[in-house]
């Protein structure tokens, strides 16, 4: 047993305090927009979308993402303290999400950004609970950071 005040991170603990606070922030900011996209999926007005998480140090990531995104893409700052941004890209499949993410990662690198992390989660159906989508995206992002997958694009699909 650890002594009082000793910091212990067990391998089976899914998220630490910062990650849980980030998850709460993501739920607050992304639940309603994903509900709208789920409505569009259910009514066949949308075939798929991707949830992209991006972070980079030493650069104005938000401004670059704002310039690179399409008019139909939704951009969210998940908190300055986390330096993490989410994009919901409508009518985008995994390959289109990858191409967009590659363009963004390349641009962030060209602008001398460091510690660039980017994940893409494709959603083609409303089978999963919205919180599950958010948790899967966050889990993929946190794993990419833990594995040091800097400047790589990590892709997951819900199907």
VENJO-V797194 format. One record per pair of residues at least 12 apart in sequence whose C-alpha atoms are under 6 Angstrom apart, sorted by the first residue. I is the first residue (numbers start at 1). J is the second residue. Records with the same first field share a line. If there is no record, write none. Layout:
I->J / J
//
This chain:
38->126
46->91
47->91
48->91 / 92 / 93 / 123 / 124
49->89 / 90 / 91 / 92 / 123
50->88 / 89 / 121 / 122 / 123
51->87 / 88 / 120 / 121
52->86 / 87 / 119 / 120
53->85 / 86 / 118 / 119
54->84 / 85 / 117 / 118
55->83 / 84 / 116 / 117
56->113 / 114 / 115 / 116
57->113 / 114 / 115
58->113
59->113
73->88 / 89
74->87 / 88
75->87
94->122
115->150
116->150 / 151
117->150 / 151
118->153
119->141 / 153 / 154 / 155
120->155
121->155 / 156 / 157
122->157
123->158
//
